[in-house]
């Protein structure tokens, strides 16, 4: 499994709006892609300085290509996300998942 990680920055209202966009719009789109295995959105900070990290999980680089296209190292940032984020990385990182465990009922 491969973890695709990406980071962004926002104010608190933007971070809340991004989380809502991710849950209501992006999650269903990701779920429809063959080889997508889940996602986690992390955040820390408050006020005008909230850092967001998005981890999506994929069965292979081929699956990532179905989402990201021919240049998988470039970030895919939808217009709705761009509208609420102060800044974001243009590139992503791909790491092999060696160990993964989430307890049942995890958010």
C-alpha positions in Angstrom: 0.0 0.0 0.0 1.2 3.5 -0.7 0.5 6.7 1.3 0.2 9.9 -0.6 0.8 12.9 1.6 0.1 16.6 1.0 0.1 19.7 3.2 -1.7 23.0 3.2 -2.2 26.0 5.4 -5.3 27.9 6.3 -7.0 30.1 8.9 -9.4 28.3 11.2 -12.5 29.0 9.1 -10.7 27.8 6.0 -9.5 24.6 7.7 -13.1 23.9 8.8 -14.3 24.5 5.3 -11.7 22.3 3.8 -12.6 19.4 6.2 -16.3 19.8 5.2 -15.3 19.8 1.4 -13.1 16.7 2.0 -15.9 14.9 3.7 -18.9 15.8 1.5 -17.3 16.1 -1.9 -13.8 14.6 -2.2 -14.4 11.4 -0.1 -17.1 10.1 -2.4 -15.0 10.9 -5.5 -12.0 9.1 -4.0 -14.1 6.1 -3.0 -15.2 5.7 -6.6 -11.6 5.2 -7.8 -10.4 1.6 -8.1 -7.5 1.1 -5.8 -8.3 3.8 -3.3 -7.9 2.5 0.2 -8.9 5.4 2.5 -7.8 8.8 3.7 -7.0 10.7 6.8 -7.0 14.5 7.3 -4.9 15.9 10.1 -4.6 19.4 11.4 -2.8 21.4 14.1 -2.7 25.0 15.1 -5.4 27.5 15.5 -6.4 31.0 14.5 -4.7 32.2 11.4 -2.1 29.4 11.4 -3.7 26.0 10.9 -1.5 23.3 9.2 -3.4 20.6 7.3 -1.9 17.2 6.3 -3.9 14.9 4.0 -2.9 11.2 3.7 -4.6 9.1 1.1 -4.0 5.4 0.8 -3.7 3.5 -2.5 -3.0 -0.1 -3.5 -0.4 0.9 -6.1 1.1 3.8 -8.2 -1.3 2.7 -11.0 -4.2 3.4 -8.7 -2.7 6.8 -7.8 -2.4 7.5 -11.6 -6.2 7.0 -11.9 -6.6 9.9 -9.5 -3.6 12.1 -10.3 -3.0 11.5 -13.9 0.4 11.1 -15.7 2.3 13.2 -13.2 1.5 11.6 -9.9 4.0 13.8 -7.9 1.9 16.9 -8.6 -0.8 17.8 -6.1 -4.4 17.6 -7.2 -6.1 20.6 -5.6 -9.7 21.2 -6.6 -11.0 24.8 -7.0 -13.2 24.5 -3.9 -10.1 23.7 -1.9 -8.0 26.4 -3.4 -10.8 28.9 -2.4 -10.5 28.1 1.3 -6.8 27.4 1.7 -4.2 30.2 2.3 -1.4 28.1 0.7 -0.6 24.5 -0.2 2.1 22.3 -1.6 2.3 21.9 -5.3 3.9 18.5 -4.9 3.0 15.4 -2.9 5.1 12.6 -1.3 4.6 8.9 -1.8 5.7 6.5 0.9 5.3 2.7 1.2 3.1 1.8 4.1 5.0 -0.8 6.1 2.7 -1.1 9.1 -0.9 0.3 9.4 -3.4 -0.2 12.2 -6.5 1.7 13.1 -8.8 0.5 15.9 -12.4 -0.4 14.9 -14.6 2.7 15.2 -11.8 5.1 14.5 -13.0 8.4 12.9 
